[in-house]
């Protein structure tokens, strides 16, 4: 008898109660992947995800210009993350400069 590994892991994560932390970590990871496609490498190095909580992501940026660029793309970024992780994994991005 064979079981799908993903369904076994998903069930185990829910039973242990770390589902929310796993989702928040995945949001941070996907955000980084997406901005790496938007920004030049030297710009992406100036942006760091700090934490994700309650469907919000906090991001630190060393440049106001980069922050403005990312804010213009915020809707697309949120849509891509939600498309990959689930319909409401992320609702808001807050930037700290």
The first five atom37 places (N, CA, C, CB, O) and aatype in JSON, in Angstrom:
{
  "aatype": [20, 20, 20, 20, 20, 20, 20, 20, 20, 20, 20, 20, 20, 20, 20, 20, 20, 20, 20, 20, 20, 20, 20, 20, 20, 20, 20, 20, 20, 20, 20, 20, 20, 20, 20, 20, 20, 20, 20, 20, 20, 20, 20, 20, 20, 20, 20, 20, 20, 20, 20, 20, 20, 20, 20, 20, 20, 20, 20, 20, 20, 20, 20, 20, 20, 20, 20, 20, 20, 20, 20, 20, 20, 20, 20, 20, 20, 20, 20, 20, 20, 20, 20, 20, 20, 20, 20, 20, 20, 20, 20, 20, 20, 20, 20, 20, 20],
  "atom_mask": [
    [1, 1, 1, 1, 1],
    [1, 1, 1, 1, 1],
    [1, 1, 1, 1, 1],
    [1, 1, 1, 1, 1],
    [1, 1, 1, 1, 1],
    [1, 1, 1, 1, 1],
    [1, 1, 1, 1, 1],
    [1, 1, 1, 1, 1],
    [1, 1, 1, 1, 1],
    [1, 1, 1, 1, 1],
    [1, 1, 1, 1, 1],
    [1, 1, 1, 1, 1],
    [1, 1, 1, 1, 1],
    [1, 1, 1, 1, 1],
    [1, 1, 1, 1, 1],
    [1, 1, 1, 1, 1],
    [1, 1, 1, 1, 1],
    [1, 1, 1, 1, 1],
    [1, 1, 1, 1, 1],
    [1, 1, 1, 1, 1],
    [1, 1, 1, 1, 1],
    [1, 1, 1, 1, 1],
    [1, 1, 1, 1, 1],
    [1, 1, 1, 1, 1],
    [1, 1, 1, 1, 1],
    [1, 1, 1, 1, 1],
    [1, 1, 1, 1, 1],
    [1, 1, 1, 1, 1],
    [1, 1, 1, 1, 1],
    [1, 1, 1, 1, 1],
    [1, 1, 1, 1, 1],
    [1, 1, 1, 1, 1],
    [1, 1, 1, 1, 1],
    [1, 1, 1, 1, 1],
    [1, 1, 1, 1, 1],
    [1, 1, 1, 1, 1],
    [1, 1, 1, 1, 1],
    [1, 1, 1, 1, 1],
    [1, 1, 1, 1, 1],
    [1, 1, 1, 1, 1],
    [1, 1, 1, 1, 1],
    [1, 1, 1, 1, 1],
    [1, 1, 1, 1, 1],
    [1, 1, 1, 1, 1],
    [1, 1, 1, 1, 1],
    [1, 1, 1, 1, 1],
    [1, 1, 1, 1, 1],
    [1, 1, 1, 1, 1],
    [1, 1, 1, 1, 1],
    [1, 1, 1, 1, 1],
    [1, 1, 1, 1, 1],
    [1, 1, 1, 1, 1],
    [1, 1, 1, 1, 1],
    [1, 1, 1, 1, 1],
    [1, 1, 1, 1, 1],
    [1, 1, 1, 1, 1],
    [1, 1, 1, 1, 1],
    [1, 1, 1, 1, 1],
    [1, 1, 1, 1, 1],
    [1, 1, 1, 1, 1],
    [1, 1, 1, 1, 1],
    [1, 1, 1, 1, 1],
    [1, 1, 1, 1, 1],
    [1, 1, 1, 1, 1],
    [1, 1, 1, 1, 1],
    [1, 1, 1, 1, 1],
    [1, 1, 1, 1, 1],
    [1, 1, 1, 1, 1],
    [1, 1, 1, 1, 1],
    [1, 1, 1, 1, 1],
    [1, 1, 1, 1, 1],
    [1, 1, 1, 1, 1],
    [1, 1, 1, 1, 1],
    [1, 1, 1, 1, 1],
    [1, 1, 1, 1, 1],
    [1, 1, 1, 1, 1],
    [1, 1, 1, 1, 1],
    [1, 1, 1, 1, 1],
    [1, 1, 1, 1, 1],
    [1, 1, 1, 1, 1],
    [1, 1, 1, 1, 1],
    [1, 1, 1, 1, 1],
    [1, 1, 1, 1, 1],
    [1, 1, 1, 1, 1],
    [1, 1, 1, 1, 1],
    [1, 1, 1, 1, 1],
    [1, 1, 1, 1, 1],
    [1, 1, 1, 1, 1],
    [1, 1, 1, 1, 1],
    [1, 1, 1, 1, 1],
    [1, 1, 1, 1, 1],
    [1, 1, 1, 1, 1],
    [1, 1, 1, 1, 1],
    [1, 1, 1, 1, 1],
    [1, 1, 1, 1, 1],
    [1, 1, 1, 1, 1],
    [1, 1, 1, 1, 1]
  ],
  "atom_positions": [
    [[0.85, -1.18, 0.0], [0.0, 0.0, 0.0], [0.89, 1.24, 0.0], [-0.96, 0.0, 1.22], [1.75, 1.4, 0.86]],
    [[0.67, 2.1, -0.97], [1.48, 3.3, -1.12], [0.64, 4.54, -0.81], [2.07, 3.39, -2.53], [-0.55, 4.59, -1.12]],
    [[1.28, 5.55, -0.2], [0.62, 6.81, 0.12], [1.4, 7.96, -0.52], [0.51, 7.02, 1.66], [2.62, 7.91, -0.65]],
    [[0.67, 8.97, -0.92], [1.29, 10.16, -1.48], [2.06, 10.87, -0.37], [0.21, 11.1, -2.11], [1.5, 11.22, 0.67]],
    [[3.36, 11.09, -0.6], [4.22, 11.71, 0.41], [3.74, 13.1, 0.8], [5.66, 11.79, -0.1], [3.75, 13.45, 1.98]],
    [[3.3, 13.88, -0.18], [2.84, 15.23, 0.12], [1.63, 15.21, 1.05], [2.49, 15.98, -1.17], [1.55, 16.01, 1.98]],
    [[0.69, 14.32, 0.82], [-0.49, 14.26, 1.69], [-0.12, 13.78, 3.09], [-1.55, 13.34, 1.08], [-0.7, 14.24, 4.07]],
    [[0.85, 12.87, 3.19], [1.3, 12.42, 4.5], [1.97, 13.55, 5.27], [2.26, 11.24, 4.35], [1.7, 13.74, 6.46]],
    [[2.84, 14.32, 4.59], [3.5, 15.44, 5.24], [2.51, 16.51, 5.64], [4.57, 16.02, 4.33], [2.58, 17.07, 6.73]],
    [[1.59, 16.81, 4.75], [0.58, 17.83, 5.03], [-0.23, 17.45, 6.27], [-0.34, 18.02, 3.82], [-0.47, 18.29, 7.14]],
    [[-0.65, 16.21, 6.33], [-1.42, 15.74, 7.48], [-0.61, 15.79, 8.76], [-1.91, 14.33, 7.25], [-1.13, 16.18, 9.81]],
    [[0.64, 15.41, 8.69], [1.51, 15.45, 9.87], [1.74, 16.87, 10.36], [2.85, 14.79, 9.56], [1.72, 17.13, 11.56]],
    [[1.95, 17.78, 9.43], [2.17, 19.19, 9.79], [0.94, 19.74, 10.5], [2.49, 20.03, 8.53], [1.06, 20.46, 11.49]],
    [[-0.24, 19.42, 9.99], [-1.47, 19.91, 10.63], [-1.64, 19.31, 12.02], [-2.7, 19.57, 9.75], [-2.04, 20.01, 12.95]],
    [[-1.33, 18.02, 12.17], [-1.48, 17.38, 13.47], [-0.53, 17.98, 14.5], [-1.24, 15.87, 13.36], [-0.89, 18.15, 15.66]],
    [[0.67, 18.31, 14.09], [1.66, 18.86, 15.01], [1.33, 20.32, 15.34], [3.07, 18.75, 14.41], [1.75, 20.82, 16.38]],
    [[0.59, 20.99, 14.47], [0.19, 22.37, 14.74], [1.17, 23.41, 14.23], [0.01, 22.56, 16.19], [1.17, 24.54, 14.71]],
    [[2.0, 23.06, 13.27], [2.97, 24.03, 12.75], [2.6, 24.48, 11.34], [4.37, 23.42, 12.75], [3.43, 25.05, 10.64]],
    [[1.38, 24.22, 10.92], [0.94, 24.57, 9.58], [1.12, 26.06, 9.3], [-0.52, 24.18, 9.39], [1.61, 26.43, 8.23]],
    [[0.75, 26.91, 10.23], [0.86, 28.35, 10.02], [2.32, 28.78, 9.86], [0.2, 29.1, 11.19], [2.63, 29.59, 9.0]],
    [[3.21, 28.25, 10.68], [4.63, 28.62, 10.57], [5.23, 28.15, 9.25], [5.42, 28.03, 11.74], [6.05, 28.85, 8.66]],
    [[4.82, 26.98, 8.8], [5.32, 26.48, 7.52], [4.83, 27.39, 6.39], [4.85, 25.01, 7.28], [5.61, 27.75, 5.5]],
    [[3.55, 27.75, 6.42], [3.01, 28.63, 5.39], [3.72, 29.99, 5.39], [1.5, 28.82, 5.59], [4.02, 30.54, 4.33]],
    [[3.98, 30.54, 6.57], [4.66, 31.83, 6.67], [6.08, 31.74, 6.11], [4.69, 32.31, 8.13], [6.54, 32.67, 5.45]],
    [[6.76, 30.66, 6.37], [8.11, 30.46, 5.81], [8.06, 30.34, 4.29], [8.76, 29.21, 6.41], [8.92, 30.87, 3.6]],
    [[7.05, 29.66, 3.79], [6.9, 29.52, 2.34], [6.59, 30.86, 1.69], [5.8, 28.51, 2.02], [7.06, 31.13, 0.58]],
    [[5.8, 31.7, 2.35], [5.51, 33.04, 1.83], [6.81, 33.82, 1.67], [4.52, 33.8, 2.76], [7.03, 34.45, 0.64]],
    [[7.66, 33.77, 2.69], [8.93, 34.49, 2.64], [9.82, 33.96, 1.5], [9.67, 34.36, 3.99], [10.45, 34.74, 0.78]],
    [[9.85, 32.66, 1.36], [10.66, 32.04, 0.31], [10.16, 32.42, -1.08], [10.66, 30.51, 0.46], [10.95, 32.78, -1.95]],
    [[8.85, 32.35, -1.29], [8.27, 32.69, -2.6], [8.46, 34.17, -2.91], [6.78, 32.34, -2.64], [8.7, 34.53, -4.07]],
    [[8.36, 35.03, -1.92], [8.57, 36.46, -2.13], [9.97, 36.69, -2.67], [8.35, 37.26, -0.81], [10.16, 37.43, -3.64]],
    [[10.95, 36.07, -2.06], [12.34, 36.22, -2.49], [12.51, 35.74, -3.93], [13.29, 35.44, -1.55], [13.18, 36.41, -4.72]],
    [[11.93, 34.61, -4.28], [12.01, 34.1, -5.65], [11.41, 35.09, -6.64], [11.29, 32.74, -5.75], [11.97, 35.32, -7.71]],
    [[10.28, 35.67, -6.29], [9.58, 36.59, -7.19], [10.37, 37.87, -7.38], [8.18, 36.9, -6.66], [10.52, 38.34, -8.51]],
    [[10.88, 38.46, -6.29], [11.6, 39.73, -6.45], [12.94, 39.53, -7.15], [11.83, 40.38, -5.09], [13.45, 40.46, -7.78]],
    [[13.5, 38.34, -7.06], [14.72, 38.05, -7.81], [14.47, 38.15, -9.31], [15.26, 36.66, -7.44], [15.4, 38.4, -10.08]],
    [[13.22, 37.94, -9.73], [12.85, 38.07, -11.13], [12.49, 39.5, -11.52], [11.71, 37.17, -11.44], [12.47, 39.83, -12.7]],
    [[12.21, 40.34, -10.53], [11.81, 41.72, -10.78], [13.01, 42.66, -10.72], [10.73, 42.16, -9.77], [13.15, 43.56, -11.55]],
    [[13.86, 42.45, -9.74], [14.98, 43.35, -9.48], [16.28, 42.83, -10.06], [15.13, 43.57, -7.99], [16.46, 41.63, -10.26]],
    [[17.19, 43.75, -10.31], [18.55, 43.37, -10.69], [19.21, 42.73, -9.46], [19.37, 44.61, -11.2], [18.82, 43.04, -8.33]],
    [[20.19, 41.86, -9.66], [20.83, 41.19, -8.51], [21.36, 42.15, -7.45], [21.96, 40.34, -8.99], [21.22, 41.88, -6.26]],
    [[21.95, 43.26, -7.86], [22.48, 44.21, -6.87], [21.36, 44.91, -6.1], [23.35, 45.25, -7.56], [21.56, 45.35, -4.97]],
    [[20.16, 45.02, -6.71], [19.01, 45.59, -6.0], [18.4, 44.56, -5.05], [17.94, 46.09, -7.0], [18.07, 44.89, -3.91]],
    [[18.27, 43.33, -5.51], [17.68, 42.27, -4.69], [18.49, 42.03, -3.42], [17.58, 40.97, -5.5], [17.94, 41.63, -2.4]],
    [[19.8, 42.26, -3.49], [20.66, 42.1, -2.32], [20.36, 43.12, -1.23], [22.11, 42.19, -2.72], [20.78, 42.94, -0.09]],
    [[19.66, 44.19, -1.57], [19.33, 45.25, -0.62], [17.95, 45.07, 0.0], [19.41, 46.59, -1.29], [17.46, 45.96, 0.71]],
    [[17.32, 43.94, -0.26], [15.98, 43.65, 0.25], [16.02, 42.35, 1.03], [14.94, 43.56, -0.91], [16.6, 41.36, 0.59]],
    [[15.4, 42.35, 2.22], [15.39, 41.15, 3.05], [14.01, 40.97, 3.7], [16.49, 41.22, 4.14], [13.46, 41.91, 4.27]],
    [[13.48, 39.76, 3.6], [12.24, 39.46, 4.29], [12.55, 39.33, 5.78], [11.56, 38.16, 3.73], [13.51, 38.65, 6.16]],
    [[11.75, 39.98, 6.6], [11.98, 39.94, 8.05], [11.12, 38.86, 8.71], [11.67, 41.32, 8.68], [11.64, 37.97, 9.4]],
    [[9.82, 38.94, 8.49], [8.93, 37.91, 9.04], [7.57, 38.0, 8.37], [8.78, 38.08, 10.57], [7.23, 39.0, 7.74]],
    [[6.8, 36.94, 8.51], [5.43, 36.88, 8.01], [4.54, 36.44, 9.16], [5.29, 35.91, 6.78], [4.84, 35.46, 9.86]],
    [[3.45, 37.17, 9.35], [2.47, 36.83, 10.4], [1.09, 37.29, 9.97], [2.86, 37.46, 11.76], [0.93, 38.36, 9.38]],
    [[0.1, 36.48, 10.27], [-1.29, 36.84, 10.02], [-1.53, 37.34, 8.6], [-1.73, 37.9, 11.01], [-2.2, 38.35, 8.39]],
    [[-0.96, 36.63, 7.64], [-1.13, 36.92, 6.21], [-0.52, 38.24, 5.78], [-2.59, 36.93, 5.87], [-0.89, 38.79, 4.74]],
    [[0.42, 38.76, 6.58], [1.17, 39.97, 6.25], [2.66, 39.63, 6.24], [0.87, 41.12, 7.27], [3.14, 38.82, 7.03]],
    [[3.38, 40.27, 5.32], [4.81, 40.07, 5.19], [5.52, 41.39, 5.46], [5.18, 39.51, 3.78], [5.13, 42.42, 4.92]],
    [[6.55, 41.36, 6.29], [7.34, 42.56, 6.58], [8.7, 42.39, 5.89], [7.52, 42.78, 8.14], [9.39, 41.39, 6.06]],
    [[9.05, 43.41, 5.1], [10.25, 43.38, 4.29], [11.09, 44.62, 4.59], [9.91, 43.31, 2.79], [10.55, 45.73, 4.65]],
    [[12.4, 44.44, 4.79], [13.32, 45.56, 5.0], [14.02, 45.87, 3.68], [14.36, 45.24, 6.13], [14.4, 44.96, 2.94]],
    [[14.17, 47.16, 3.41], [14.84, 47.59, 2.19], [15.82, 48.7, 2.52], [13.81, 48.07, 1.13], [15.52, 49.59, 3.33]],
    [[17.0, 48.65, 1.91], [18.01, 49.67, 2.13], [17.88, 50.85, 1.18], [19.38, 49.05, 2.0], [18.68, 51.78, 1.23]],
    [[16.87, 50.81, 0.3], [16.73, 51.86, -0.71], [15.27, 52.25, -0.89], [17.33, 51.39, -2.05], [14.41, 51.39, -1.11]],
    [[14.99, 53.55, -0.8], [13.64, 54.04, -1.04], [13.21, 53.76, -2.48], [13.55, 55.54, -0.74], [12.05, 53.45, -2.74]],
    [[14.15, 53.88, -3.42], [13.84, 53.63, -4.83], [13.41, 52.19, -5.07], [15.04, 53.96, -5.69], [12.47, 51.94, -5.82]],
    [[14.1, 51.27, -4.45], [13.75, 49.86, -4.59], [12.39, 49.6, -3.93], [14.85, 48.95, -3.96], [11.57, 48.85, -4.47]],
    [[12.16, 50.21, -2.79], [10.87, 50.04, -2.11], [9.73, 50.52, -3.01], [10.85, 50.8, -0.76], [8.71, 49.84, -3.14]],
    [[9.9, 51.69, -3.63], [8.87, 52.22, -4.52], [8.63, 51.27, -5.69], [9.28, 53.62, -5.05], [7.49, 51.03, -6.08]],
    [[9.7, 50.74, -6.25], [9.58, 49.8, -7.37], [8.78, 48.57, -6.95], [10.99, 49.37, -7.86], [7.91, 48.1, -7.69]],
    [[9.07, 48.05, -5.76], [8.36, 46.86, -5.27], [6.91, 47.17, -4.92], [9.08, 46.28, -4.05], [6.03, 46.34, -5.13]],
    [[6.65, 48.35, -4.38], [5.28, 48.74, -4.05], [4.42, 48.83, -5.29], [5.27, 50.07, -3.3], [3.23, 48.51, -5.25]],
    [[4.99, 49.26, -6.4], [4.25, 49.32, -7.66], [3.86, 47.92, -8.15], [5.07, 50.03, -8.73], [2.85, 47.75, -8.83]],
    [[4.67, 46.94, -7.8], [4.44, 45.55, -8.21], [3.73, 44.73, -7.13], [5.76, 44.89, -8.57], [3.55, 43.52, -7.29]],
    [[3.34, 45.37, -6.04], [2.81, 44.64, -4.88], [1.61, 43.75, -5.22], [2.41, 45.62, -3.81], [1.55, 42.6, -4.78]],
    [[0.68, 44.26, -5.99], [-0.49, 43.46, -6.37], [-0.11, 42.2, -7.11], [-1.43, 44.28, -7.22], [-0.64, 41.12, -6.83]],
    [[0.82, 42.33, -8.05], [1.29, 41.17, -8.82], [2.02, 40.18, -7.92], [2.21, 41.61, -9.96], [1.83, 38.97, -8.02]],
    [[2.85, 40.71, -7.03], [3.62, 39.85, -6.12], [2.68, 39.03, -5.24], [4.59, 40.69, -5.25], [2.83, 37.82, -5.1]],
    [[1.7, 39.71, -4.63], [0.73, 39.02, -3.76], [-0.04, 37.98, -4.56], [-0.25, 40.04, -3.12], [-0.24, 36.86, -4.08]],
    [[-0.48, 38.33, -5.77], [-1.22, 37.38, -6.6], [-0.4, 36.15, -6.93], [-1.67, 38.05, -7.9], [-0.9, 35.03, -6.86]],
    [[0.88, 36.35, -7.27], [1.74, 35.2, -7.6], [1.95, 34.3, -6.39], [3.1, 35.68, -8.12], [1.92, 33.08, -6.52]],
    [[2.16, 34.9, -5.22], [2.35, 34.1, -4.01], [1.09, 33.31, -3.69], [2.73, 35.0, -2.82], [1.15, 32.12, -3.4]],
    [[-0.06, 33.98, -3.76], [-1.32, 33.3, -3.47], [-1.63, 32.22, -4.49], [-2.46, 34.3, -3.42], [-2.22, 31.19, -4.16]],
    [[-1.24, 32.44, -5.73], [-1.44, 31.44, -6.77], [-0.62, 30.18, -6.48], [-1.05, 32.01, -8.15], [-1.09, 29.06, -6.69]],
    [[0.59, 30.37, -5.99], [1.47, 29.23, -5.72], [1.17, 28.54, -4.4], [2.9, 29.69, -5.73], [1.33, 27.32, -4.3]],
    [[0.73, 29.3, -3.38], [0.58, 28.72, -2.05], [-0.86, 28.54, -1.59], [1.28, 29.58, -1.07], [-1.12, 27.77, -0.67]],
    [[-1.77, 29.2, -2.22], [-3.16, 29.13, -1.79], [-3.79, 30.5, -1.89], [-3.27, 28.59, -0.35], [-3.08, 31.51, -1.84]],
    [[-5.07, 30.55, -2.03], [-5.76, 31.79, -2.38], [-5.59, 32.93, -1.4], [-7.2, 31.51, -2.53], [-5.68, 34.09, -1.79]],
    [[-5.34, 32.64, -0.14], [-5.22, 33.74, 0.83], [-4.0, 33.59, 1.74], [-6.48, 33.82, 1.67], [-4.08, 33.88, 2.94]],
    [[-2.9, 33.16, 1.18], [-1.68, 33.0, 1.98], [-1.11, 34.35, 2.39], [-0.62, 32.2, 1.2], [-0.51, 34.48, 3.46]],
    [[-1.31, 35.38, 1.54], [-0.75, 36.71, 1.8], [-1.75, 37.78, 1.38], [0.61, 36.9, 1.07], [-2.31, 37.71, 0.29]],
    [[-1.96, 38.77, 2.25], [-2.87, 39.87, 1.95], [-2.17, 41.22, 1.86], [-3.94, 39.94, 3.0], [-2.65, 42.12, 1.19]],
    [[-1.02, 41.35, 2.53], [-0.4, 42.67, 2.67], [1.12, 42.55, 2.8], [-0.98, 43.4, 3.89], [1.63, 41.61, 3.41]],
    [[1.82, 43.53, 2.22], [3.28, 43.6, 2.37], [3.6, 44.96, 2.98], [4.02, 43.39, 0.99], [3.15, 46.0, 2.48]],
    [[4.37, 44.96, 4.04], [4.8, 46.2, 4.7], [6.3, 46.34, 4.51], [4.41, 46.21, 6.23], [7.07, 45.41, 4.76]],
    [[6.71, 47.52, 4.07], [8.13, 47.78, 3.84], [8.71, 48.66, 4.91], [8.35, 48.41, 2.47], [8.11, 49.67, 5.3]],
    [[9.88, 48.3, 5.4], [10.63, 49.09, 6.37], [11.87, 49.58, 5.64], [11.0, 48.27, 7.68], [12.63, 48.77, 5.11]],
    [[12.08, 50.9, 5.62], [13.27, 51.44, 4.95], [14.15, 52.16, 5.94], [12.88, 52.39, 3.82], [15.2, 52.68, 5.57]]
  ]
}
